[in-house]
């Protein structure tokens, strides 16, 4: 038997974030930040497949640490032949913040900044000649929101505190996130993720209840 779940997230970026498009503005920016346009405003966005990738990486680390059956990761995230049971929304600007900022001048650049850097020669440890480039970043201290939803089979042999082990592992993986995007060595992409709400099998947990649930569940995960 499968039950639906919904995880609502709030994300605060603590340092500038670079999620590149692979393109830039000719002669100005070599690497443009990912964004979308709405009512003549330009807003930053982190696509769902990027979110899925970083959470899957944390899930894999935890599964390896606690020796969890690898089939659980495949069930949640899928593979090239199979659709996973979880859907990851993009991270977009927090709606309340977005509504406030849309009252200002459309030409104002609230969210983006341009950084310059130089490519380093790996062996000589010095900057390469004529390798100065610029990249656009989303400014720090911005609040984002997103969600993860789907279905997870409930199996009483792998469940604890009313939640199946795959869902507990997914929640742990979300809380492990500390970085997003590129240029991590330069300090970019630092973030904090808050699980604001969890809904599973018609039951609802708030942020504090989720944290308590995870604290109580860690011993059960280690036993699997």
C-alpha positions as MATLAB code, in Angstrom:
seq = 'XXXXXXXXXXXXXXXXXXXXXXXXXXXXXXXXXXXXXXXXXXXXXXXXXXXXXXXXXXXXXXXXXXXXXXXXXXXXXXXXXXXXXXXXXXXXXXXXXXXXXXXXXXXXXXXXXXXXXXXXXXXXXXXXXXXXXXXXXXXXXXXXXXXXXXXXXXXXXXXXXXXXXXXXXXXXXXXXXXXXXXXXXXXXXXXXXXXXXXXXXXXXXXXXXXXXXXXXXXXXXXXX';
ca = [
       0.000    0.000    0.000;
       1.300    3.469   -0.936;
       0.571    6.734    0.836;
       1.134   10.234   -0.510;
       3.501   12.677    1.131;
       4.240   16.394    0.884;
       7.311   18.181    2.266;
       7.213   21.988    2.208;
      10.599   23.699    2.410;
      12.017   27.131    3.121;
      15.610   27.752    2.051;
      17.824   30.662    3.036;
      20.981   31.215    1.028;
      23.792   32.488    3.244;
      26.275   33.294    0.464;
      25.920   34.161   -3.243;
      24.631   31.296   -5.394;
      25.643   30.405   -8.926;
      23.410   28.051  -10.927;
      24.694   28.606  -14.449;
      22.869   28.526  -17.778;
      26.002   27.808  -19.794;
      25.493   31.142  -21.515;
      26.294   34.785  -20.865;
      25.956   38.324  -22.110;
      28.502   38.887  -24.884;
      31.468   40.852  -23.601;
      29.894   41.443  -20.181;
      29.146   38.207  -18.328;
      30.675   34.864  -19.268;
      28.342   32.767  -17.155;
      24.804   33.912  -16.561;
      22.727   32.832  -13.538;
      19.591   30.810  -14.165;
      16.409   32.888  -14.016;
      12.959   33.404  -15.486;
      10.922   36.462  -16.435;
       7.544   37.368  -14.953;
       5.708   40.643  -15.571;
       8.942   42.206  -16.829;
      10.793   41.243  -13.682;
      13.707   38.829  -13.676;
      13.630   36.296  -10.853;
      16.201   33.657   -9.832;
      15.249   29.990   -9.910;
      16.874   26.645   -9.063;
      15.323   23.915  -11.183;
      13.821   20.750   -9.745;
      16.353   18.389  -11.311;
      19.168   20.369   -9.645;
      17.423   20.110   -6.283;
      16.869   16.397   -6.863;
      20.539   15.884   -7.672;
      21.939   17.486   -4.533;
      19.413   15.760   -2.262;
      20.118   12.423   -3.948;
      23.829   12.925   -3.297;
      23.145   13.402    0.436;
      20.748   10.427    0.416;
      23.476    8.240   -1.104;
      26.002    9.303    1.557;
      23.579    8.504    4.386;
      22.519    5.205    2.828;
      26.189    4.179    2.539;
      26.922    5.275    6.109;
      23.982    3.372    7.614;
      24.212    0.465    5.117;
      20.685    1.024    3.796;
      19.458   -1.188    0.942;
      20.434    0.601   -2.340;
      17.019   -0.254   -3.785;
      15.501    2.385   -1.465;
      17.452    5.140   -3.245;
      16.280    3.847   -6.631;
      12.676    3.707   -5.425;
      12.722    7.334   -4.265;
      14.806    8.902   -7.055;
      14.450    6.459   -9.929;
      17.083    5.719  -12.583;
      17.416    6.061  -16.349;
      14.741    3.388  -16.876;
      12.448    3.954  -13.907;
      10.533    6.971  -12.602;
      11.184    7.683   -8.920;
       8.377    7.994   -6.403;
       9.317   11.593   -5.427;
       8.773   14.796   -7.424;
      11.045   17.777   -6.704;
       9.734   21.261   -7.400;
      12.088   24.108   -8.335;
      13.234   26.498   -5.628;
      11.699   29.898   -6.292;
      11.646   33.190   -4.454;
       9.556   33.194   -1.270;
       6.093   34.456   -2.275;
       5.806   37.131    0.432;
       9.235   38.540   -0.411;
       8.439   38.406   -4.112;
       5.188   40.340   -3.685;
       6.955   43.065   -1.705;
       9.795   43.497   -4.187;
       7.493   43.605   -7.207;
       6.279   46.994   -5.969;
       9.665   48.519   -6.764;
      11.182   49.700  -10.026;
      11.449   46.901  -12.599;
      14.923   48.065  -13.578;
      16.348   47.554  -10.126;
      18.588   44.489   -9.783;
      17.609   43.159   -6.366;
      18.754   39.602   -6.808;
      21.803   39.478   -9.070;
      25.421   40.523   -8.863;
      28.512   39.982  -11.043;
      31.727   38.444   -9.707;
      35.072   38.273  -11.465;
      37.660   35.534  -11.056;
      40.761   34.141  -12.693;
      41.509   30.564  -13.645;
      44.391   29.089  -11.635;
      47.149   26.948  -13.083;
      46.869   23.697  -11.115;
      50.610   22.990  -11.145;
      52.148   26.461  -10.819;
      49.401   27.695   -8.431;
      49.249   31.073  -10.148;
      46.623   32.827  -12.231;
      46.606   31.909  -15.907;
      47.324   34.693  -18.363;
      44.215   36.085  -20.098;
      41.881   33.778  -18.185;
      39.907   36.407  -16.307;
      36.179   35.747  -16.533;
      32.982   36.945  -14.918;
      30.013   35.029  -13.606;
      26.627   36.198  -12.427;
      25.405   35.146   -8.995;
      22.206   35.414   -7.011;
      22.856   37.598   -3.992;
      23.037   36.146   -0.494;
      20.466   36.248    2.294;
      17.535   35.437    0.013;
      14.617   33.281    1.125;
      13.413   30.580   -1.268;
      10.635   28.005   -1.137;
       9.965   24.633   -2.699;
       8.364   21.265   -2.061;
       8.848   17.552   -2.552;
       5.842   15.308   -3.036;
       5.017   11.816   -4.177;
       4.100    8.367   -2.949;
       6.009    5.944   -0.750;
       4.952    2.423    0.031;
       4.208    1.790    3.679;
       5.839   -1.386    4.976;
       5.374   -2.098    8.672;
       8.712   -3.941    8.789;
      10.611   -0.793    7.742;
       8.576    1.913    9.444;
       8.978    3.974   12.567;
       6.865    6.666   14.199;
       4.264    6.263   11.455;
       6.774    7.061    8.700;
       8.419    4.575    6.312;
      12.204    4.398    6.334;
      12.564    5.846    2.782;
      10.707    8.978    3.872;
      12.788    9.288    7.049;
      15.938    8.985    4.939;
      14.642   11.645    2.553;
      13.981   14.039    5.451;
      17.464   13.436    6.879;
      18.988   14.079    3.449;
      17.179   17.403    3.139;
      18.469   18.524    6.537;
      22.025   17.603    5.498;
      22.085   20.193    2.706;
      24.572   22.991    3.275;
      25.597   23.954   -0.289;
      23.902   24.438   -3.645;
      25.263   25.296   -7.080;
      28.765   25.906   -8.382;
      31.918   27.637   -7.130;
      31.671   26.000   -3.721;
      35.434   26.311   -3.161;
      35.024   30.082   -3.387;
      32.409   29.950   -0.618;
      29.378   30.215   -2.893;
      26.092   28.402   -2.391;
      25.990   28.116    1.394;
      22.411   27.553    2.538;
      20.111   26.477    5.350;
      17.054   24.328    4.657;
      13.995   24.301    6.891;
      11.292   21.645    6.686;
       8.279   23.833    7.380;
       5.638   21.163    6.977;
       5.337   17.417    6.437;
       2.140   15.701    5.426;
       1.931   11.910    5.190;
      -1.018    9.535    5.325;
      -3.374   12.453    6.158;
      -1.288   13.448    9.185;
       0.513   16.796    9.466;
       3.789   17.666   11.246;
       5.129   21.207   11.716;
       8.811   22.158   11.708;
       9.515   21.407   15.378;
       7.601   18.139   15.230;
       9.618   17.036   12.193;
      12.897   17.737   14.009;
      11.741   15.741   17.026;
      10.581   12.933   14.757;
      13.982   12.737   13.066;
      15.769   12.728   16.420;
      13.631    9.805   17.569;
      14.046    7.953   14.278;
      17.832    7.863   13.916;
      18.247    4.709   16.015;
      15.615    2.898   13.957;
      17.338    3.845   10.702;
      20.621    2.415   12.009;
      18.906   -0.920   12.727;
      17.627   -1.419    9.153;
];
